[in-house]
Amino acid sequence: MGLLLALLPALCWGSLVLLSTKLGGDSRSQLLGTAWGAFLFSIVMYIYKTPDLSWFIFFIGFISGMFWSLGQGNQYGSVEHLGVSKTVPLSTGMQLVATTAFGVFIFKEWETQTATFIGCIAIALIIIGVLFTVKEEHKNKSGDRKKGLLLLVVSTVGFLAYVVIIRWFEIDGWSAILPQGVGMVTGALLFSIKHRPFNKYALRNVITGAVWGIGNLGLLLAIPRIGVATSFSLSQTGIIISTLGGIFILGEKKSKKQMVFVIIGCLLIIAGGVMLGFTKT
């Protein structure tokens, strides 16, 4: 049962960008719909669990949710320039490296030589994997590619802050769900209101937000059953869904040579993620 729950984040988060792209709309409508879906799901979970919720916890969770909106909105924006099959591996790799670096230097997570050795190999695998996924047969220095990469950098900062702020103040995951949901909706409105995102695509993407919420719930339920290491490791496998889905479902064109590089890159990123999981035991 624990392993099945741990696969939920991989399945749900791995299909998130693919689903939002399939449902349509620009990045602002996708962000707004996803945030509302996640918020509605968080209300249901709060009613079910009713965790302790102080004003301090609410404030920290709210800020965390705001940063999530920054991360998710720019990830969606990057898809418009790079495509799903390139955005997701890049985003996953950048998030893994950023959160791990922060954990090592700020939270001192690698306490042994073994953890440091495994962690360094894992980071190397992730970086090589990312380079493989973005490798192109012909050099491409287009403005779209540069803008897509810049958006991913901003997205990584947002996702990093979203995770780290909860860890920094030692907020329980269950307690953070509702405040984060409020922050997500608020952030989504602030980042998109000028572009009039209220349309049928925003409504459709409420489904995307519910899917995100289910993945988040799966992770919360899996951790006490099988531990952080295994749960964390399994969640990394979701990039296969988005990457191959972008190619075969959305029809993003890749040559045979590029396909080989993409598959190798995804496998390296997953391997790195799994190894990082073992450093957290």
Buried (B, 14 or more C-beta within 10 A) or exposed (E): EBEEBBBBBBBBBBBBBBBBBBBEBBBBBBBBBBBBBBBBBBBBBBEEEEBEBEEEBBEBBBBBBBBBBBBBBBBBBBBBBBBBBBBBBBBBBBBBBBBBEBBBEEEEBBEEEEBEEBBBBBBEBBBBBBBBBBBEEEEEEEEEBEBBBBBBEBBBBBBBBBBBBBBBBEBBBBBBBBBBBBBBBBBBBEBBEEEEBBBEBBBBBBBBBBBBBBBBBBBBBBBEBBBBBBBBBBBBBBBBBBBBBBBEBBEBEBEEEBEEBBBBBBBBBBBBBBBBBBBBE
